[in-house]
Amino acid sequence: MASEWTVRPLEDCMAAIIDYRGKTPQKTSSGIPLITAKVVKAGRIEPPDEFIAADEYELWMRRGIPEAGDVLITTEAPLGEVAQLGAERVALAQRLIALRGKQGVLDNAFLKFLLQSAPVQDQLRARASGTTVLGIKQSELRKVLLALPSVGEQRAIAHILGTLDDKIELNRRMNDTLEAMARALFKSWFVDFDPVRAKAEGRNPGLPKAIADCFPDRFVDSAWGEIPEGWEVGTLESVLSELEVGGRPRGGVSSYTEGVPSIGAESIVGLGRFDYSKTKYVPRSFFDSMKKGHVKDRDVLLYKDGGRPGEYEPHLTLVGDGFPFSTCAINEHVYRLRAEPTLGQHYLFFWLSSDLVMEEMRIKGTGVAIPGLNSTQVQSLTTLVPPGRITGAFDVIAGRIVARILSACSESRTLATFRDALMPKLISGALRVKDAEQFVGPA
């Protein structure tokens, strides 16, 4: 630590500590977002799915109203997740404390990174109590020691680390937009049949002629209802070329800290999303001996089984272009799927993640002792099969979008690795701001 830095207990650095533990608000389907511990992850706040009524807000927030810039820390389940509030009005649930640094003493943006640092995280765990679930009391949180440089240097450190975080967040938002574009195109072509309806009604479908000519101009009846002429309704089995699960060494993978990454059900979250903190490994020798479960470029991965008894919520992802790894495997709780080339991997992914098929998977995967889908159930999923020239055109467009998403994910991974290496050096004073700036510019 730099010699001129001061060490002070957290409570001496606070202008406000807002704690709503012990109080449970009446939740509604809309209104003011309720921030819960489960949505504070990896330095950011994920979109809340719980709310309180707007007319109850002032009454509920008697213990203090969170302000923009306040830093949230989870006090248990899990302990020590940190994020900073934006300008939106929010309410706080239990298992969260909002912290506001004293002006001239502690910069809030610096506090966000300081609380994530290893020395502070170690103190949180040391002061926590509980056996199954670790939790920290506010009285113990107040005693956590913070090493502080001048406020000017705090702000400079926060700016450097925040610049990297901002780029990661920009990539995430861009990916959300790109995925929404691909989903909208898929829905227009293969769910709403917009080009076919336009041609049937004598309207311009608004597509390049080469693509528009691929679509028919009339509908026919089918077991699934009205579909475009020349299209078929079948089962997934008829268009799959590969369906398999992976495996793990006898005794599990908990003892391995390196090797080849092994993707489990907990990592099947969505397109372009992967929590590297949950990465598990298998030995290279085991990977080489696996007859099934080697992940290929643009594989579709499907959550096979697990979760709460009596409820199956399917999750899918599409991997490739080196994301999340250039070489990896799946374990026995994940399916790897590949479609026949005429259908394409991008059509397969967006079809399986469409509302229709997601609901079919929920129904088939629920009501068994271990919620999930066996291979026969996967193969039996309803599948709309358009002519190859149409799925081929979609594959080209969607493939370009997915490539941009995966590229941004890999870039964000690099930035996060760089930030995580830089943060402890800046937080401890081992690397001073003027030196760090030389590295951040090229990054």
Secondary structure, DSSP 8 states (H G I E B T S, - for coil): --TT-EEEEGGGGEEEEEE-TT----EESSSEEEE-GGGEETTEE-----EE-GGGHHHHGGG----TT-EEEEEBSSEEEEEE--SS--EE-TTEEEEEE-TTT--HHHHHHHHHSHHHHHHHHHH-B-SSS-B--HHHHTT-EEEE--HHHHHHHHHHHHHHHHHHHHHHHHHHHHHHHHHHHHHHHHTS-HHHHHHHTT---SS-HHHHTTS-S-EEEETTEEEETT-EEEEGGGGEEEEEE----TT-STT-SSSEEEE-GGG--BTTB--GGG-EEE-HHHHHH-SS-B--TT-EEEE-B-SSTT-----EEE-BTTBS-SS-EE-TTEEEEEE-TTT-HHHHHHHHTSHHHHHHHHHHHSSSSS-B--HHHHHTSEEEE--HHHHHHHHHHHHHHHHHHHHHHHHHHHHHHHHHHHHHHHHHTSS-HHHHHHHHTT-
